[in-house]
Amino acid sequence: MNTVYFSNDRGKFGNFANLVEMMLAQKIADVSVYDQGEVSLSAPMAFANGVATIDEGKTVYATAMRESVLKEFKRDPATNTLTLVREISVGEAPDNISVAEDGSLWVASHLNLMAFDGHIKDASALSPFQVYRVDPATGDSKLMLENDGSLQSSVSVAAPYKDKILLGTAFQSGIKVCPL
């Protein structure tokens, strides 16, 4: 597959415009596709973020942080057009997506965006998180881990590996390895 999907997390630029977009959860960010030199935009959403594909690129998933959902799209291989299939609840502010060896999706979600913003301004401020496991066949999501931020603050990615889960953050160096 010579196709890459990526998110444009914001549709507006400038501090005030970004603030308005986030506060009103405007659906002006998007998932875009780069395919053999051409870029096209699709799937407008409120603060698009993590993107993952399964089924050899036939299914595309994207988190919409300000909509609190993981969106599942079917991809037309001829045009790369995305058609929304369903929205899956995965916490308050879902961030990145990992695909496990068993095909399940793992989504890190910020539990409180105000705390997340506080952590941006002060690294010692805790930012709580949740980690969800999603079954792509059914769309069922299960909370696998929740923490007040004392384990690892501002967790933005969770990736399972054997009987462990690897946690990465938006602003701290290193990863945290935890038992499942």
One Martini backbone bead per residue (centre of mass of N, CA, C, O) as a GRO file, in nm:
protein
  180
    1MET     BB    1   0.092   0.039   0.027
    2ASN     BB    2   0.101   0.396  -0.095
    3THR     BB    3  -0.061   0.490   0.163
    4VAL     BB    4  -0.125   0.788   0.368
    5TYR     BB    5  -0.248   0.863   0.682
    6PHE     BB    6  -0.355   1.181   0.830
    7SER     BB    7  -0.364   1.442   1.067
    8ASN     BB    8  -0.548   1.748   1.118
    9ASP     BB    9  -0.605   1.884   1.425
   10ARG     BB   10  -0.642   2.164   1.274
   11GLY     BB   11  -0.819   2.437   1.094
   12LYS     BB   12  -0.680   2.659   1.260
   13PHE     BB   13  -0.499   2.969   1.313
   14GLY     BB   14  -0.411   3.071   1.605
   15ASN     BB   15  -0.488   3.124   1.923
   16PHE     BB   16  -0.788   3.210   1.907
   17ALA     BB   17  -0.885   3.007   1.693
   18ASN     BB   18  -0.805   2.755   1.855
   19LEU     BB   19  -0.982   2.808   2.101
   20VAL     BB   20  -1.254   2.809   1.957
   21GLU     BB   21  -1.235   2.529   1.831
   22MET     BB   22  -1.210   2.375   2.102
   23MET     BB   23  -1.457   2.487   2.264
   24LEU     BB   24  -1.669   2.415   2.010
   25ALA     BB   25  -1.599   2.159   1.852
   26GLN     BB   26  -1.506   2.189   1.565
   27LYS     BB   27  -1.550   2.043   1.230
   28ILE     BB   28  -1.223   2.124   1.077
   29ALA     BB   29  -1.080   1.884   1.088
   30ASP     BB   30  -0.869   1.601   0.958
   31VAL     BB   31  -0.839   1.344   0.728
   32SER     BB   32  -0.568   1.244   0.529
   33VAL     BB   33  -0.423   1.177   0.197
   34TYR     BB   34  -0.138   1.003   0.064
   35ASP     BB   35  -0.107   0.940  -0.302
   36GLN     BB   36   0.120   0.952  -0.523
   37GLY     BB   37   0.141   1.292  -0.478
   38GLU     BB   38  -0.146   1.306  -0.348
   39VAL     BB   39  -0.375   1.530  -0.179
   40SER     BB   40  -0.649   1.457   0.040
   41LEU     BB   41  -0.954   1.545   0.189
   42SER     BB   42  -1.124   1.417   0.487
   43ALA     BB   43  -1.311   1.377   0.750
   44PRO     BB   44  -1.452   1.575   0.941
   45MET     BB   45  -1.339   1.698   1.269
   46ALA     BB   46  -1.279   1.719   1.619
   47PHE     BB   47  -0.971   1.683   1.659
   48ALA     BB   48  -0.778   1.521   1.501
   49ASN     BB   49  -0.556   1.231   1.535
   50GLY     BB   50  -0.544   0.933   1.539
   51VAL     BB   51  -0.409   0.673   1.309
   52ALA     BB   52  -0.542   0.364   1.157
   53THR     BB   53  -0.489   0.040   1.001
   54ILE     BB   54  -0.666  -0.229   0.842
   55ASP     BB   55  -0.703  -0.462   0.612
   56GLU     BB   56  -0.496  -0.340   0.411
   57GLY     BB   57  -0.656  -0.044   0.426
   58LYS     BB   58  -0.982  -0.081   0.435
   59THR     BB   59  -0.948   0.027   0.733
   60VAL     BB   60  -1.017   0.332   0.915
   61TYR     BB   61  -0.885   0.505   1.197
   62ALA     BB   62  -1.009   0.779   1.415
   63THR     BB   63  -0.960   1.037   1.629
   64ALA     BB   64  -1.194   1.253   1.820
   65MET     BB   65  -1.128   1.440   2.078
   66ARG     BB   66  -1.396   1.644   2.086
   67GLU     BB   67  -1.599   1.371   2.052
   68SER     BB   68  -1.513   1.101   2.204
   69VAL     BB   69  -1.400   0.925   1.944
   70LEU     BB   70  -1.394   0.642   1.734
   71LYS     BB   71  -1.344   0.618   1.390
   72GLU     BB   72  -1.497   0.428   1.129
   73PHE     BB   73  -1.364   0.340   0.804
   74LYS     BB   74  -1.418   0.299   0.473
   75ARG     BB   75  -1.211   0.217   0.191
   76ASP     BB   76  -1.156   0.330  -0.128
   77PRO     BB   77  -0.907   0.215  -0.334
   78ALA     BB   78  -0.953   0.406  -0.588
   79THR     BB   79  -1.007   0.700  -0.406
   80ASN     BB   80  -0.979   0.707  -0.076
   81THR     BB   81  -1.249   0.708   0.032
   82LEU     BB   82  -1.436   0.789   0.321
   83THR     BB   83  -1.666   0.586   0.518
   84LEU     BB   84  -1.875   0.598   0.764
   85VAL     BB   85  -1.965   0.348   1.007
   86ARG     BB   86  -1.856   0.435   1.310
   87GLU     BB   87  -1.887   0.514   1.663
   88ILE     BB   88  -1.654   0.498   1.943
   89SER     BB   89  -1.631   0.488   2.273
   90VAL     BB   90  -1.309   0.645   2.430
   91GLY     BB   91  -1.362   0.866   2.618
   92GLU     BB   92  -1.291   1.202   2.638
   93ALA     BB   93  -0.974   1.219   2.485
   94PRO     BB   94  -0.865   1.085   2.225
   95ASP     BB   95  -0.572   0.979   2.070
   96ASN     BB   96  -0.397   0.722   2.016
   97ILE     BB   97  -0.326   0.433   1.800
   98SER     BB   98  -0.310   0.077   1.840
   99VAL     BB   99  -0.202  -0.231   1.693
  100ALA     BB  100  -0.237  -0.545   1.767
  101GLU     BB  101  -0.161  -0.869   1.701
  102ASP     BB  102  -0.488  -0.942   1.730
  103GLY     BB  103  -0.625  -0.653   1.609
  104SER     BB  104  -0.656  -0.472   1.823
  105LEU     BB  105  -0.744  -0.166   1.976
  106TRP     BB  106  -0.550   0.105   2.119
  107VAL     BB  107  -0.656   0.372   2.344
  108ALA     BB  108  -0.564   0.683   2.433
  109SER     BB  109  -0.701   0.888   2.709
  110HIS     BB  110  -0.800   1.183   2.818
  111LEU     BB  111  -0.973   1.274   3.114
  112ASN     BB  112  -0.854   1.590   3.122
  113LEU     BB  113  -0.800   1.882   2.952
  114MET     BB  114  -0.723   2.072   3.182
  115ALA     BB  115  -0.495   1.896   3.293
  116PHE     BB  116  -0.337   1.881   3.033
  117ASP     BB  117  -0.286   2.186   3.017
  118GLY     BB  118  -0.146   2.202   3.294
  119HIS     BB  119   0.094   2.016   3.206
  120ILE     BB  120   0.207   2.199   2.989
  121LYS     BB  121   0.275   2.434   3.205
  122ASP     BB  122   0.321   2.187   3.431
  123ALA     BB  123   0.500   1.899   3.478
  124SER     BB  124   0.384   1.838   3.782
  125ALA     BB  125   0.116   1.812   3.669
  126LEU     BB  126  -0.151   1.612   3.656
  127SER     BB  127  -0.261   1.368   3.394
  128PRO     BB  128  -0.514   1.187   3.325
  129PHE     BB  129  -0.598   0.839   3.222
  130GLN     BB  130  -0.686   0.612   2.950
  131VAL     BB  131  -0.740   0.264   2.842
  132TYR     BB  132  -0.843   0.109   2.538
  133ARG     BB  133  -1.017  -0.175   2.407
  134VAL     BB  134  -1.084  -0.271   2.064
  135ASP     BB  135  -1.319  -0.445   1.874
  136PRO     BB  136  -1.351  -0.448   1.534
  137ALA     BB  137  -1.594  -0.648   1.494
  138THR     BB  138  -1.794  -0.494   1.726
  139GLY     BB  139  -1.693  -0.215   1.889
  140ASP     BB  140  -1.597  -0.292   2.154
  141SER     BB  141  -1.524  -0.135   2.466
  142LYS     BB  142  -1.243  -0.149   2.707
  143LEU     BB  143  -1.135  -0.083   3.011
  144MET     BB  144  -0.783  -0.126   3.116
  145LEU     BB  145  -0.692   0.176   3.213
  146GLU     BB  146  -0.657   0.388   3.512
  147ASN     BB  147  -0.522   0.724   3.588
  148ASP     BB  148  -0.413   1.023   3.766
  149GLY     BB  149  -0.083   1.043   3.666
  150SER     BB  150   0.127   0.895   3.862
  151LEU     BB  151   0.242   0.687   3.660
  152GLN     BB  152   0.161   0.875   3.400
  153SER     BB  153   0.166   1.167   3.228
  154SER     BB  154   0.002   1.235   2.944
  155VAL     BB  155  -0.114   0.998   2.792
  156SER     BB  156  -0.099   0.915   2.420
  157VAL     BB  157   0.009   0.605   2.434
  158ALA     BB  158  -0.087   0.250   2.373
  159ALA     BB  159   0.105  -0.064   2.384
  160PRO     BB  160   0.092  -0.386   2.335
  161TYR     BB  161   0.312  -0.650   2.496
  162LYS     BB  162   0.206  -0.921   2.556
  163ASP     BB  163   0.185  -0.874   2.919
  164LYS     BB  164   0.200  -0.568   2.827
  165ILE     BB  165   0.221  -0.204   2.863
  166LEU     BB  166   0.288   0.080   2.668
  167LEU     BB  167   0.372   0.415   2.774
  168GLY     BB  168   0.313   0.732   2.631
  169THR     BB  169   0.397   1.076   2.595
  170ALA     BB  170   0.382   1.413   2.509
  171PHE     BB  171   0.625   1.541   2.736
  172GLN     BB  172   0.782   1.287   2.814
  173SER     BB  173   1.031   1.084   2.863
  174GLY     BB  174   0.981   0.787   2.771
  175ILE     BB  175   0.860   0.475   2.908
  176LYS     BB  176   0.599   0.271   3.034
  177VAL     BB  177   0.597  -0.046   3.199
  178CYS     BB  178   0.312  -0.264   3.218
  179PRO     BB  179   0.097  -0.466   3.342
  180LEU     BB  180  -0.209  -0.636   3.245
   0.00000   0.00000   0.00000
